[in-house]
Amino acid sequence: MNKKKNFKFSIITPTYNREKLLERLWLSLKLQGEYISEWIVIDDGSNDQTAALVESFKKESGFKIVYEYNKNRGMTYAINAGLKYVRGQYFFKLDSDDYLLENSLEIIYTSIHKIINSTINKKIYAFSFLTSNPKGQIINKYKKLLSMGNIFDEKIITLDYFSARYLNFITGDLLDIFNSYPLINHFRYPVFNDESHVPSSFISYFNADYYEGEVAYVLKNVLVKDYQCDGISSQRKKYGSNVPNKNLKGYLVSFLWLINISSKKIKPFFLVYKNILKIFIIFNFTSLAKFIGLLYFHLEKILKKLLLK
């Protein structure tokens, strides 16, 4: 039996007006189709030719491609929409400006296969791989991880998510891969009609609390992150669009999971609690301002009625 068919990957791509970039991602997937269960493209309200382009991909694809169009609601809403189509044993997100290296899925498959067939399998609930920029320079720094983590082999270090990521033992965007089940039966990003962003790492907070295990950090580059000027990462840095004071409810919900996974250590717990307290104070002032605005609106209506009499 071909071991490559033991399990396959579901890939979710949220996209918005990225017709010119999607083909590059598609080509990087097309070459590695034997590892793919389905590619799930969630169109977050594009007004370009994304739909027609994806239809052309379907005609030549050796694996299933799912396309769904929704009005613009933001990336995490799009990921929620994509989760219902996941059929592979593992899933991960690729942004429309990402693309895989030529042998990425083979590296990912081989690494995961090695781990799940080892003695550490039961404590590992997710897998993270290194990423690079288009020039081939690794984005991540992981010197602390090497000294603080548990060495499985030369290229695989295991550690709890909070220590590794929240305490910055490894930094920079990673390709995070999750077991599909039972996660997709229980998890969705919180959605609020007046907020468009939730920390994308919320899924990792949830996972860390749900499984209480460790992540396998595989120190191999598998993905190119080609950040665009109009992309979420760039916009976040430029305008602060994904910061707590503009997305208070989403951050508060996500930090509830963080406080759970940090509660066994004093310093981590204090760091999380301090952030929650700060967000909660901002939330209270924002809510108070809305309440005052509401009172003013109703008082104004009452005064107008009195004057008319």
LUMKETI-944685 format. One record per residue (C-alpha): x, y, z; chain; residue number from 1. Coordinates in nm, 4 decimals. Each point is the difference from the previous one (the first is absolute). Layout:
N
SITE;x;y;z;c;k
SITE;X;Y;Z;A;NUM
...
REM end
This chain:
309
SITE;x;y;z;c;k
SITE;0.0000;0.0000;0.0000;A;1
SITE;0.1220;0.3511;-0.0825;A;2
SITE;0.0656;0.1548;0.3374;A;3
SITE;-0.0744;0.3447;-0.1437;A;4
SITE;-0.3677;-0.0986;-0.0008;A;5
SITE;-0.0092;-0.0780;0.3722;A;6
SITE;-0.1130;0.3575;0.0584;A;7
SITE;-0.0439;0.3179;-0.1999;A;8
SITE;-0.0270;0.3709;0.0683;A;9
SITE;-0.2917;0.2408;-0.0316;A;10
SITE;0.1159;0.3512;-0.0854;A;11
SITE;-0.2104;0.3117;0.0656;A;12
SITE;0.0765;0.3220;-0.1873;A;13
SITE;-0.1922;0.3173;0.0873;A;14
SITE;0.0343;0.2471;-0.2882;A;15
SITE;-0.1084;0.3508;-0.0895;A;16
SITE;0.0788;0.1510;-0.3420;A;17
SITE;0.3116;-0.2136;-0.0417;A;18
SITE;-0.0601;-0.1242;-0.3543;A;19
SITE;0.3586;0.0868;-0.0977;A;20
SITE;0.1540;-0.1972;0.2869;A;21
SITE;-0.2208;-0.3086;0.0203;A;22
SITE;0.1484;-0.1660;-0.3063;A;23
SITE;0.3450;-0.0074;0.1603;A;24
SITE;-0.1445;-0.1757;0.3050;A;25
SITE;-0.1991;-0.2345;-0.2230;A;26
SITE;0.3103;-0.1034;-0.1937;A;27
SITE;0.1845;-0.0806;0.3237;A;28
SITE;-0.2928;-0.2241;0.1041;A;29
SITE;-0.0543;-0.1593;-0.3407;A;30
SITE;0.3472;-0.1549;0.0032;A;31
SITE;-0.0699;-0.1698;0.3345;A;32
SITE;-0.3603;-0.1095;-0.0482;A;33
SITE;0.0514;-0.3552;0.1240;A;34
SITE;0.0142;0.1381;0.3560;A;35
SITE;-0.3106;0.2188;-0.0261;A;36
SITE;-0.3521;-0.1019;0.1001;A;37
SITE;-0.1564;0.3307;-0.1095;A;38
SITE;0.0933;0.3617;-0.0531;A;39
SITE;-0.2686;0.2222;0.1512;A;40
SITE;-0.0069;0.3524;-0.1437;A;41
SITE;-0.2248;0.2381;0.1920;A;42
SITE;-0.0525;0.3213;-0.1934;A;43
SITE;-0.0560;0.2823;0.2480;A;44
SITE;-0.1919;0.2291;-0.2352;A;45
SITE;0.2418;0.0417;-0.2926;A;46
SITE;-0.1064;0.2138;-0.2964;A;47
SITE;0.2727;-0.1216;-0.2367;A;48
SITE;0.0110;-0.3227;-0.2053;A;49
SITE;0.0775;-0.2321;0.2908;A;50
SITE;-0.3073;-0.2197;-0.0592;A;51
SITE;0.0812;-0.0591;-0.3694;A;52
SITE;0.3642;-0.0676;0.0833;A;53
SITE;-0.0865;-0.2658;0.2588;A;54
SITE;-0.2382;-0.1614;-0.2497;A;55
SITE;0.2892;-0.0300;-0.2447;A;56
SITE;0.2103;-0.1670;0.2717;A;57
SITE;-0.2743;-0.2566;0.0572;A;58
SITE;0.0125;-0.1128;-0.3636;A;59
SITE;0.3622;-0.1122;0.0288;A;60
SITE;0.0219;-0.0975;0.3655;A;61
SITE;0.0697;-0.3537;0.1158;A;62
SITE;-0.1494;0.0755;0.3411;A;63
SITE;-0.3255;0.1573;0.1156;A;64
SITE;-0.0297;0.3780;0.0007;A;65
SITE;-0.2798;0.1642;0.1975;A;66
SITE;-0.0965;0.3624;-0.0671;A;67
SITE;-0.2396;0.2080;0.2083;A;68
SITE;-0.0809;0.3679;-0.0398;A;69
SITE;-0.1146;0.2140;0.2944;A;70
SITE;-0.0326;0.3703;0.0681;A;71
SITE;0.3085;0.1589;0.1513;A;72
SITE;0.0193;-0.0889;0.3703;A;73
SITE;0.3706;-0.0545;0.0633;A;74
SITE;0.2496;-0.2841;0.0061;A;75
SITE;-0.1137;-0.1868;0.3113;A;76
SITE;-0.3609;0.0002;-0.1227;A;77
SITE;0.1269;-0.1509;-0.3265;A;78
SITE;0.1943;-0.2698;0.1864;A;79
SITE;-0.3161;-0.0881;0.1936;A;80
SITE;-0.1814;-0.0409;-0.3320;A;81
SITE;0.2782;-0.2233;-0.1305;A;82
SITE;0.0116;-0.2337;0.2989;A;83
SITE;-0.3289;-0.1668;-0.0945;A;84
SITE;0.1603;-0.1366;-0.3200;A;85
SITE;0.3012;-0.1607;0.1695;A;86
SITE;0.0243;-0.3741;-0.0688;A;87
SITE;0.3729;-0.0659;0.0352;A;88
SITE;0.1541;-0.1374;0.3166;A;89
SITE;0.1987;0.3224;0.0417;A;90
SITE;-0.0728;0.3559;-0.1092;A;91
SITE;0.1793;0.3314;-0.0254;A;92
SITE;-0.0466;0.3503;-0.1364;A;93
SITE;0.1898;0.1491;-0.2910;A;94
SITE;-0.0455;0.3688;-0.0735;A;95
SITE;-0.0459;0.1021;-0.3608;A;96
SITE;0.3447;0.1643;-0.0046;A;97
SITE;0.1678;-0.3155;0.1349;A;98
SITE;0.1441;-0.2821;-0.2069;A;99
SITE;0.1539;-0.3351;0.0836;A;100
SITE;0.3498;-0.1065;-0.0897;A;101
SITE;0.0330;-0.2770;-0.2574;A;102
SITE;0.0224;-0.2879;0.2478;A;103
SITE;-0.1787;0.1571;0.2972;A;104
SITE;-0.2851;-0.2472;0.0360;A;105
SITE;0.2401;-0.2938;-0.0171;A;106
SITE;0.2066;0.1553;0.2822;A;107
SITE;-0.3145;0.0706;0.2020;A;108
SITE;-0.1424;-0.3457;-0.0610;A;109
SITE;0.3254;-0.1786;0.0873;A;110
SITE;0.0516;0.2046;0.3181;A;111
SITE;-0.3550;-0.0538;0.1277;A;112
SITE;0.0107;-0.3687;-0.0939;A;113
SITE;0.3213;-0.0374;0.1998;A;114
SITE;-0.1499;0.1694;0.3059;A;115
SITE;-0.3350;-0.1830;0.0024;A;116
SITE;0.1829;-0.3317;-0.0221;A;117
SITE;0.2231;0.0826;0.2973;A;118
SITE;-0.0356;-0.0187;0.3779;A;119
SITE;-0.0756;0.3738;0.0270;A;120
SITE;-0.3085;-0.0242;-0.2213;A;121
SITE;-0.2576;0.0177;0.2799;A;122
SITE;0.1208;0.3340;0.1363;A;123
SITE;0.0300;0.1775;-0.3390;A;124
SITE;-0.3139;0.1772;-0.1254;A;125
SITE;0.1402;0.2373;-0.2654;A;126
SITE;0.3004;0.0489;-0.2268;A;127
SITE;0.1768;0.3233;-0.0952;A;128
SITE;0.2474;0.0502;-0.2847;A;129
SITE;0.2355;0.2850;-0.0865;A;130
SITE;-0.0715;0.2607;-0.2660;A;131
SITE;0.2150;0.2302;-0.2128;A;132
SITE;-0.0283;0.3161;-0.2062;A;133
SITE;0.0187;-0.0108;-0.3835;A;134
SITE;0.3795;0.0391;0.0180;A;135
SITE;0.0258;-0.3257;0.1958;A;136
SITE;0.0848;0.1628;0.3340;A;137
SITE;-0.1564;-0.1764;0.2988;A;138
SITE;-0.2501;0.2246;0.1766;A;139
SITE;0.0168;-0.1821;0.3325;A;140
SITE;0.2435;0.0253;0.2892;A;141
SITE;0.0128;-0.3004;0.2297;A;142
SITE;0.3218;0.0044;0.2051;A;143
SITE;-0.1934;-0.0071;0.3310;A;144
SITE;-0.2117;-0.2892;-0.1225;A;145
SITE;0.3121;-0.2099;-0.0536;A;146
SITE;0.1089;0.0470;0.3609;A;147
SITE;-0.3425;-0.0118;0.1676;A;148
SITE;-0.1891;-0.2585;-0.2071;A;149
SITE;0.0022;-0.3786;-0.0013;A;150
SITE;0.2206;-0.1355;-0.2769;A;151
SITE;-0.1673;-0.2803;-0.1962;A;152
SITE;0.2687;0.0047;-0.2646;A;153
SITE;0.2338;0.2564;-0.1577;A;154
SITE;-0.2816;0.1768;-0.1869;A;155
SITE;-0.3019;-0.0629;0.2244;A;156
SITE;-0.0464;0.1737;0.3353;A;157
SITE;-0.3118;-0.0441;0.2126;A;158
SITE;-0.1347;0.2472;0.2531;A;159
SITE;-0.3289;0.1339;0.1338;A;160
SITE;-0.1493;0.2694;-0.2228;A;161
SITE;-0.0051;0.2770;0.2602;A;162
SITE;0.3706;-0.0218;0.0809;A;163
SITE;0.1036;-0.0322;-0.3606;A;164
SITE;-0.2113;0.2765;-0.1515;A;165
SITE;-0.1355;0.2352;0.2652;A;166
SITE;0.3359;0.0160;0.1800;A;167
SITE;0.1760;0.0323;-0.3380;A;168
SITE;0.2220;-0.3084;0.0118;A;169
SITE;-0.0695;-0.0130;-0.3734;A;170
SITE;-0.1087;0.3118;-0.1892;A;171
SITE;-0.1431;0.0881;-0.3402;A;172
SITE;-0.2806;-0.1522;-0.2052;A;173
SITE;-0.0023;-0.3795;-0.0106;A;174
SITE;-0.1988;-0.2473;-0.2063;A;175
SITE;-0.2261;-0.1533;0.2657;A;176
SITE;-0.1597;-0.3367;-0.0765;A;177
SITE;-0.2810;-0.1458;0.2089;A;178
SITE;-0.1731;-0.3331;0.0445;A;179
SITE;-0.3386;0.0447;-0.1662;A;180
SITE;-0.1963;-0.2113;0.2446;A;181
SITE;-0.1450;0.0577;0.2483;A;182
SITE;0.1148;0.3647;-0.0286;A;183
SITE;-0.2294;0.1069;-0.2851;A;184
SITE;-0.2990;-0.1430;0.1869;A;185
SITE;0.0613;0.2420;0.2871;A;186
SITE;0.1923;0.3018;-0.1227;A;187
SITE;-0.0966;0.3186;-0.1828;A;188
SITE;0.1440;0.3495;0.0247;A;189
SITE;-0.2294;0.2401;0.1889;A;190
SITE;-0.1826;0.2343;-0.2404;A;191
SITE;-0.1455;0.3419;0.0866;A;192
SITE;-0.1825;0.2166;-0.2512;A;193
SITE;0.1906;0.3141;0.1025;A;194
SITE;0.3464;-0.1594;0.0007;A;195
SITE;0.1908;-0.1461;-0.2924;A;196
SITE;0.3071;-0.1475;0.1698;A;197
SITE;0.0724;-0.2606;0.2625;A;198
SITE;0.3552;-0.1131;0.0832;A;199
SITE;0.0698;-0.2753;-0.2549;A;200
SITE;0.1886;-0.1844;0.2754;A;201
SITE;-0.3312;-0.0421;0.1848;A;202
SITE;-0.0229;-0.3499;-0.1488;A;203
SITE;0.3316;-0.0841;0.1676;A;204
SITE;-0.1228;0.1361;0.3342;A;205
SITE;-0.3101;-0.2172;-0.0285;A;206
SITE;0.2057;-0.3012;-0.1028;A;207
SITE;0.2465;0.0389;0.2857;A;208
SITE;-0.2843;0.0114;0.2516;A;209
SITE;-0.1989;-0.2821;-0.1625;A;210
SITE;0.2860;-0.2503;-0.0330;A;211
SITE;0.2416;0.1099;0.2766;A;212
SITE;0.2912;-0.1381;-0.1962;A;213
SITE;0.2900;0.1320;-0.2039;A;214
SITE;0.0730;0.1277;-0.3484;A;215
SITE;0.2691;-0.1586;-0.2160;A;216
SITE;0.2121;0.2807;-0.1462;A;217
SITE;0.1638;-0.1324;-0.3143;A;218
SITE;0.2999;0.2141;-0.0893;A;219
SITE;-0.0352;-0.0376;-0.3762;A;220
SITE;-0.1063;0.2722;-0.2432;A;221
SITE;-0.3095;-0.0943;-0.1976;A;222
SITE;-0.1819;0.3240;-0.0807;A;223
SITE;0.0702;0.3382;-0.1584;A;224
SITE;-0.1784;0.2997;0.1546;A;225
SITE;-0.0173;0.2758;-0.2596;A;226
SITE;-0.1590;0.2780;0.2036;A;227
SITE;-0.1979;0.2490;-0.2096;A;228
SITE;-0.0483;0.3706;0.0755;A;229
SITE;-0.3775;-0.0496;0.0170;A;230
SITE;0.0223;-0.3248;0.1981;A;231
SITE;-0.1148;-0.0492;0.3582;A;232
SITE;0.3541;-0.0184;0.1421;A;233
SITE;0.1101;0.3228;-0.1695;A;234
SITE;-0.3245;0.1816;0.0805;A;235
SITE;0.0241;-0.1078;0.3620;A;236
SITE;0.3466;0.1498;0.0313;A;237
SITE;-0.0947;0.3184;-0.1854;A;238
SITE;-0.3452;0.0769;0.1396;A;239
SITE;-0.0338;-0.2239;0.3031;A;240
SITE;-0.3112;-0.1624;-0.1498;A;241
SITE;0.0420;-0.3190;0.2005;A;242
SITE;0.0649;0.1523;0.3408;A;243
SITE;-0.2051;-0.0529;0.3170;A;244
SITE;-0.1539;0.3480;0.0226;A;245
SITE;-0.1730;-0.0514;-0.3386;A;246
SITE;-0.0944;-0.3646;0.0504;A;247
SITE;-0.0673;-0.0141;0.3722;A;248
SITE;-0.2548;-0.2808;0.0148;A;249
SITE;0.2034;-0.2334;-0.2193;A;250
SITE;0.3108;0.0569;0.2083;A;251
SITE;-0.1835;-0.0440;0.3290;A;252
SITE;-0.1383;-0.3361;-0.1124;A;253
SITE;0.3381;-0.1169;-0.1257;A;254
SITE;0.1708;0.1012;0.3236;A;255
SITE;-0.2378;-0.2161;0.2006;A;256
SITE;0.1711;-0.2987;-0.1601;A;257
SITE;0.3413;0.1579;0.0609;A;258
SITE;-0.0651;0.0406;0.3706;A;259
SITE;-0.0884;-0.3696;0.0196;A;260
SITE;0.3172;-0.1217;-0.1706;A;261
SITE;0.2229;0.2363;0.2001;A;262
SITE;-0.1500;-0.0620;0.3424;A;263
SITE;0.2531;-0.2594;0.1156;A;264
SITE;0.2938;0.2452;0.0054;A;265
SITE;0.0172;0.3297;0.1894;A;266
SITE;0.1862;0.2215;-0.2514;A;267
SITE;-0.1966;-0.1095;-0.3115;A;268
SITE;-0.3267;0.0321;0.1916;A;269
SITE;0.0928;0.3513;0.1112;A;270
SITE;0.0878;0.1047;-0.3581;A;271
SITE;-0.3335;-0.1217;-0.1333;A;272
SITE;-0.1997;0.1439;0.2892;A;273
SITE;0.1666;0.3408;-0.0502;A;274
SITE;-0.1031;-0.0002;-0.3676;A;275
SITE;-0.3542;-0.1108;0.0825;A;276
SITE;-0.0301;0.2742;0.2611;A;277
SITE;0.1169;0.2613;-0.2505;A;278
SITE;-0.2476;-0.1165;-0.2643;A;279
SITE;-0.2805;-0.0215;0.2561;A;280
SITE;0.0608;0.3602;0.1108;A;281
SITE;-0.0098;0.1188;-0.3632;A;282
SITE;-0.3138;-0.2078;-0.0557;A;283
SITE;-0.1715;0.1591;0.3028;A;284
SITE;0.0814;0.3532;-0.1151;A;285
SITE;-0.1152;-0.0791;-0.3541;A;286
SITE;-0.3252;-0.1504;0.1286;A;287
SITE;-0.0530;0.2990;0.2290;A;288
SITE;0.0484;0.2385;-0.2933;A;289
SITE;-0.2595;-0.1961;-0.2008;A;290
SITE;-0.2406;0.0098;0.2942;A;291
SITE;0.0396;0.3775;0.0385;A;292
SITE;-0.0570;0.0388;-0.3740;A;293
SITE;-0.3152;-0.2095;0.0267;A;294
SITE;-0.1320;0.2072;0.2926;A;295
SITE;0.0706;0.3221;-0.1883;A;296
SITE;-0.1866;-0.1317;-0.3050;A;297
SITE;-0.3103;-0.0848;0.2049;A;298
SITE;0.0103;0.3219;0.2012;A;299
SITE;0.0214;0.1950;-0.3247;A;300
SITE;-0.3127;-0.1759;-0.1281;A;301
SITE;-0.1874;0.0729;0.3238;A;302
SITE;0.0989;0.3680;-0.0110;A;303
SITE;-0.1178;0.0316;-0.3611;A;304
SITE;-0.3382;-0.1460;0.0929;A;305
SITE;-0.0329;0.2406;0.2933;A;306
SITE;0.0880;0.2990;-0.2179;A;307
SITE;-0.2569;-0.1026;-0.2610;A;308
SITE;-0.2706;0.0058;0.2669;A;309
REM end
